[in-house]
């Protein structure tokens, strides 16, 4: 069992990382960085958002399903990872 699932601090830390990615994007745009650099930052921000979404859904599933149903949790984690896969 991953303790991160029930750790509000881990979710808040990820929110802060995501916010940092977006703020960096804004600053890069304002300082007229290259399109390639902006796109790279967008990819990083999207990855951070995906991770945040996965963490939130996993935490919700953990709370709803309880600790005793490991197989369902594993299946849900797989589904979530497929849903948020960045292409």
N, C-alpha and C positions, 0 to 999 in steps of 0.2 A: 504494500500500500504506500503510495506516495504522499508524504505528509504535506507537500506543497498544495495539494488539493484543498485542504481545510485550513490553509494559512492565509488570512486576510492580508498580511504584510507582503507575501509573495505577489498577490494580485495588485496591491497598491504599488509595489516596486515596478511591476510590468506596466501599469498605467503611467508611472513617471517616465519610464524608458520610452514609451510610445509618445508621450507628450514631448519629450526631448527630441525625438526624431522629427516630429512635425514642426516644432519651433526651429530646428536646424534648417529644415526645408525652406521655411519662410525667410530666414536670415540669408540663406544662399541665394534665394530669388532676389531679395532686395539688394544684394551685393553683385548681382549680375553674373553669377557663376554660369558655367557652360550648361547647355542642355543635357549633355551626357552625365554631368555631375548631379544635376537635379533629378534626372531619371533614376540614377543609382540611389539617391536618397529616398525617392518615392518607393523603390523596391524595399529598402530597409524599413520604411514606415509601414508598408503593407505587411511585411513579415512580422513586425512587432504587433500590429493589430490582430493578425491571425493568431499569434501566440496568446494574446490577451483573450480573444474569443474562445480559444480552446480551453484555457485555464478556467474561464467562467463557466463554460458548459460542463467541464469535468467536475468542478466544485458542486455545481447544481446536481449532477447525476449522483455524485457521492452522497450528498445529503438526502436525495430522494430514495436511493436504492439501499442504502445502508452498507455495512461492512461485510455482511455475510454472502453477498451475491457477486463474487469476484468475476465470474464468467461474463455476466451481463455488463459489468463495468468495463472489462477488457474489450468486449464487442463494441460498446458505445465509444470507447476511446478510439478504436480503429475507425469507426464511422466518422467521428469528429475529425480525426486527422485527414481523412479523405475529403471531407467537406471543405476544410480550410487549406487544402494543398494549393500552393501558389504555382501557377503555370506560366 
